[in-house]
Amino acid sequence: MLAKNSKVHFIAIGGSVMHSLALALHQAGIIVTGSDDMIFEPSKSRLAAHGLLPQTIGWKPERVHKDLDAVILGMHAKGDNPELARARELNLPVFSYPEFIYQQSKDKQRIVIAGSHGKTTITSMIIHVLNHWKRSFDFVVGAHLDGFENTVKLSDAPIIIIEGDEYLTSTLDKTPKFLKYHHHIGLVSGVAWDHINVFPTIDEYVKQFDLFADATPKAGGLVYCEEDDLATVICGKQRTDVASIPYQEHPSTISNGNTYLITDHGKVSVKVFGKHNMQNFSGAKMVLDKIGITEEQFYQAIPTFKGARNRLELVNKSNQTVIFKDYAHAPSKLAATTKALKEQFPDRKLVACIELHTYSSLNKKFLSQYSDSFESADLPIVYYNPEIIAHKNLEPISKKEVKAAFNRDDLMVFDDINELEHFLLKQDWKGKNLLMMSSGNYHNLSIKVLSDAILEGSDN
């Protein structure tokens, strides 16, 4: 760990993990500075609350000086960044955030949770159970959890739980982030093509998970969902002195809109639901078993797990309508999330809306991957913002092309947020649920305000 009062500068401090890492170091007594050319909420308010929000937006080479002990480079920063150029000129140590996390956890047992879907939730489940039993551990996770002020913790704990992202490390390093952590125990929840901008073919994407599995050291462990074909092919290979540990969907039952795990100790009530989360429970339990948490301890702790923020998160409800939001954006996530909600409330009509926001989802070459992913929705809706397409320098897409890609004749497609909001507000919501999915923000539409208006107008 860096010594107290060490000086660290963040280039692109406004990123989700970057600002959380900055807060973690600040709270550990490190002197933190940072820059960015754009900072959005909630990063902006969180940095400001701790006195870390840059006084001016933009890159300021003068903020980089010879007394710095480290410079941390965010993925958002470009290769010609003037602050990066200054750091190189001064021969300062420059780290990407995954490299920095590794440097600070070299002496810890490192557990990395990877996968195209489910990695945030599995990581969160593990963190929740360890915290319940007051174990000493550090973590890096991509979503906020109840009971934790930050999404990053670095201390002298003997173990660290890391959500491992397959996206590129930085503008200087095209290696996937999860390869930088050098895991002792790794988990792969499933593999479904994503990030077409950096992995233009499915083979290139799958190769990254192959590298992750192959990086498991002797005497290490590789946990994987054997109900996912690609994860099984990748992780089921014989590796010298590596323990391959498959898992399946946890047995469960649904009664009156509540989900229960079926265990040797009886039924265990849980707050999250869906087949994908039953798989996530099993994956988390397998990892926890490897680090000393018994099955009995797992089942005692997991009922109070409420889920990670924006992962099938309850926004509002009445006697006749429940409104959820979710981070789902890729086809596999869309399919799993809508199916989970429909199975949880089989007697309710499901109105499900997804915002196409990522580079992949707005790319014409990728759109066909969404075919048949919306089968569980009674009323499927797609929203996209043409301004985002232009900002990403992508070829424009039409409503007709979106409808054809999803292969659903009754698909509603909107490219104007006011029209979408008006459409949702005029629906009869009795006996219907709403699911809003996005990795963006629906052009700054407040889903909470929308949900309040829907429930107020439905007279439930």
N, C-alpha and C positions, 0 to 999 in steps of 0.2 A: 504493500500500500504506500501511496505517496505520503510523505511527512506532512504534518500540520503546517499550514502557512505556505505550502508549495503554491506556485502560480501556474494556472492552466488557462489557456485561451481557447474558446470554441469558435470555429468558423462554421456558420450555419447553426447557431444555437437554438433556433426556433423549432427544429424538428421534434417529432413526438418523443423519441428516445433520447435525442441529444439534449433537450431541455431538462428531461428527467434525470439524466446523468449529471448535468450541470448542478441541479438542485441537490443531488446526493453528495457530490463532492463539496459543495458549499456547506452543507450541514455537517460534513466531516472535518471542517476547519480549513479547507483548501480555498485559496483566493482565486475566484473565478471571474473571468471577463468573457465577452462574446460579441459576435456581430452576425447580422443577417440582412438580406435585402427584402425579406417579407416575413412577418411573424403573425400568425393567426391565433385565435382562441382554441383551446384553453391555455396554450403555451404562453401567450402574451400576459395574461393575468397572473399566472403562476410565477413567471419570472419576475414580474413587477412586485409581487408580494414579498419576494425575498431580496429585492434590490438588485436583481441581475438583468433586468431589461435594458438593452442598449439605449443610451440617451438619444441616439440618432440612428435611423435605418440606413443601411448601406455598408459597403466594405471600406474599412479605414486601416490602411497599412500601418499607420502609426500606433495602432493598438497592439501590434506584434513587436515585441522588444526582446533584447538579449537576456533579460532576467527571467523569462518564462521557463518553467521546467518541462512543459509539454504543450503541444498544440493538437487539438482534436478536430479532425476534418469530417464534416457531415456529407452525406450523399448528395445533398442539394447543391453543394458548392461545385463550381466548374473547374476544369483543369487550369484555366487562365486566371483564377481568382487572385486579385492583387495581394490579399493577406497571405495566401499560400506562397506566392512568389517571395514575399518578405521573409516568411519563416524559413524558406529554403536558402535565401541569401544569408540569413543569420545562422544557418546550419542547426536549427532547432529540431528536437525530436518531434516528428509529426505522426500521429496515430489516427486511424479510422476508429470509430467507437467500438467495433468488435475487437480490434487489436488492443485497444486500451483496456477493455473489460478482461481480456485474456491476461494482459500484463499484470493486472491487479488481482488475478485469481490463479496464478501459476501454482500456488501451493495448496489450492483447494481441490476437492473432488468436484469435477465439473459434469453436470447433467444437462444435456441439450435436447430440447423437444422440437422436432422438425415435422414438416408435412405441409401439403398444400392447403389443408383445412384442419381445424381442431387444435392447432398448436397453442394458441392463446388460452383456450379453455383448459386443456390438459395441464399446461404450466400453472394456471391459476388454481386448479384443483390441488395440485401437489403443494403449492405455496399455502393454500388454506389449511390443509391437513397438518403440515409441519408447524404452522403457526398455532393451530389448535393445541398441539402437544408441546408447545413452547420449546421447540428445537431451535438451535442456533444455525442460521443459514442466510445466505445472500441470494439475490435474485435479479433477473432482468425479464420483464414481461411487457407485452404491447398494449395492455389495457389496464385501467384502474380497477382496483378491487376494494370491496368494503373492508374497512379496518386498516387500510394502508394509505398513508399520505402520498406515497410516491410509487412509481413503477420500477424503480431501480434502487437496490440497496447494496452497498459495498462496506464491508467491515472486516474484522479478523475471524469471521465464522469459518468453519472447516469445509463448508459445502456451498455450492452455488447452483441455482436452478435457472437455466437460460432458455428463453424462447428463441429458437434458431430460425432465422429467416433465410430463404434461399436467394433473395435478391442480392445484387452486387454490393461489394463492400464500400467503395468510394469511387470518385472520378479517377483516382490513381490506381485503383486495384479492382479488376473485374472478377475477382474470386467471390463466390457466394459467402455471405456473412457467416453461415453456420459452420463453414470449414475453418474459420479463424479461432474458434473456441477450443478446439482439440479436446473433444469430449472423452470422458471415461465411460459414461453410460449415455447412449443415444436412443431416441425414440422417433419412429416415422409413422405418423398417423394415417397417411394416405398420399397418393401422388396423382394429381390431375393438372394438366397443362395450364400454365399461367405465365404472365410476364413476357408476352410475345415480343415486346420491344427489345429485350436482351437475350431471350431464348426463342429465336424465330421458328424453331421446329420442336415438336414434342420430344424427339430423340435428344436434342440438346438439353432440354429441360430435365428429362429423366436422368440424364448423365450426371447431373449435379447431385442427385440423391444417391446414385451409385458411388460417387466419390465420398459422400458423407458416410455411407455404410462401410466402405472400405477403410475409412480413417479410424474406425473403432479399434482401439489398441488391444494387444494380447491381455487376457484377463479382464477385458472390458465387457460390457453388455450392450446388446442391440435389441430393443423392444419394438415390435411392429404389429400393425393390425392385419391379421391374416385374411380378413374379409375384403381387403383391398388388393386387387390382382397385382398392380405394379409394386406396391409395398412388399408383397410376398415374394415376387421375383427378385427384387433388389435385396431384400434383407434375409431371405431364406437360404441364400447361398452358404455353403460350408466355409467357415473362416477359422483359421488355426487359433485355438485358445480363446475364441470369442463366444460368449453365451448368447445364442439367438433365442429370443423369448417372444413367441406369438401371443396375441390376445384376440378375443372376439367380443361382440356385443354382450354387455352384461344382461342376464335375464331380468325382465321387469314386467310390470303390469300397470295398467291405467284404470283408475276407478274414480268416477265423478270428477274428472278433470285433474286428478292428482296422480303422480307417477310414484311407483314403489319399486325399489330394487328387491329382487327375490334372492335371499341368501340362506345359508345353512342356519342362520340365527333368527330367521323370520323375515318379515317384510320391513324394509327401511325406506321411510318417506324421504324423497328428494325434491328440490325446488326447480331443477332444470330437467328438460325432457327431450324426447326425440331419439331415434335410433343412433344418430351420430353422437349424441351425448352419452348414450349407454356404452358405446365404444370408447368414448373419452374416459368414462369412469373406470373401465377395465384397464386402459393404458396407464392412467394415473396410479391405480392400485398396484400394477406390476412394477412400476418404477419405485414407488414407495416401499414395496416389499424388499427391493434391492438395497435400500438405505435404512432398513431397520424399523419400518412401521408395519405392525402386524395387521392381518385382515380385520381382526376385531377392533383395533384402533382406527382403521380406515372407516369402518361402518359407524363408529361412534362420532367421528368428526364430520363426515360428509353431509349429513342432513342439513347443516347450517350453511352450506355453500350456496350462494345466491346467483352465481355466474359472474362472468367478467362484464364490464360495462360495454354496452352496444352488442352483446352477444345474446340474442333472443331476450332482450331486456324489456320487462313490462313497463309500459309508459303510463297506461291508464286503464281503468276497467269500470264496468257497471254490471248489472245483473244480466244484461243481454249482449254486451259487447266487450271484447278485450282488445287492446291495442298494444302491439309490440314493435320494437325496432331492432334491427340486426345489421351487422357489418357485412353481410353476405354480398358479394359482387361477382365472384367467379361462378360458372355454371354448376359445378358440384355443390357449392355452398348454397346457391339458390334452390336447387332441388332438395337438398337435405333439410333446409330450414322450413320451406313451405310444407314438406311432407310431415315434419315433426309437429307443426302447428295444426295441420289438418287431422292428424291422428290423435292429438291431445283433445281436440274439440270436434269430434266427428259429426255432431249434430248442428254445427254452425257453418254457414257459408264463409269461405275465406277470400277476402279481397287482399291481394298481395301486389305490392308495387316495388320495383327495383329501379334504382338510378344507375344508368350506365355512366361511369365516371372515370374508371381506370384506362390506361393506354390500351390494354388488351381488349376491354369490353367495348371500346369505341373504334376499334380497328376492324375494317371490313373483312380482313383475312381471318379474323378470330370469331366474328359474330356467329357463324354457323355452329360453333361449339355450344351455343345456347339451345339448339334444337331439342325439343321435348323436355327441357329442364323445368318447365312451368306446369307440369301435369297436375300437381296437387292443388293448384289454386282454382277456385270457382270463377273468380274474376281476376285475370292477370293484367297487370299494368306495367308499362315501361316508360320511364322518363329519361330524357337526356337533354343536355344544354348545348346547343350549337356553338356557343362561345367557348366552351371547354374543348370541343373538338378543334376549333381554330387555334386555341392557345397551345394545344399539343401538336400542332402542325400536321393534323391528320386529314385524310380525304373526307369531305362531308358525307353524311349518311342520311338517307330519307326514311320517313316513317314506313313506307312500303318495304324497304329493305330490312328494317328491324322486324317487321311483322313476319316476313318470309323466313328470316333467320330463326325465329323462335318456333316456327311451325305450329302456330296456334291461331286459328281463324278469328277467334273472338278476342284476341289481344288488343287492348287499348294502348295507344302510343301517344305520348305528349312531349312536345319540345318547348312548352311554355309553362312555367311553374304556376302562374296565376290560373291558367286553365285547369291544370291538375288539381290545384287546391279547390277551385270552384266545383269541379266534378265530384270530389270526395265529400265535400260539405253537403251537397244536395242529395246524396244517397240516403236510403232508408236503412239504418244500421241495426234495426232490431233483428236479433238472431244472426248477426254477422260479426266477424272479427277482421281487424286490419293489421297487416304486416308491412312495415316500411323498411326496405333494405337499401343500404348504400355504404360505400367507403368514403363518400363525399358528404355534402350537407344540403342537397336539394335546393341549391341557389339560396342558401340561408333561410330556408323555410324552417320554422320552429315546429317540430313534430309534437312537442308538449302542448303548445298553443293550439295546434290543429286538433289534437286529441280532445282537449277541453271543449272546443267548439263542436266537435262531432257528438260527444256525449251529451252536451247541453242541448243540442238541437234535436237529439233523438228522444228526449223525454223518458229516458230509462229509469 
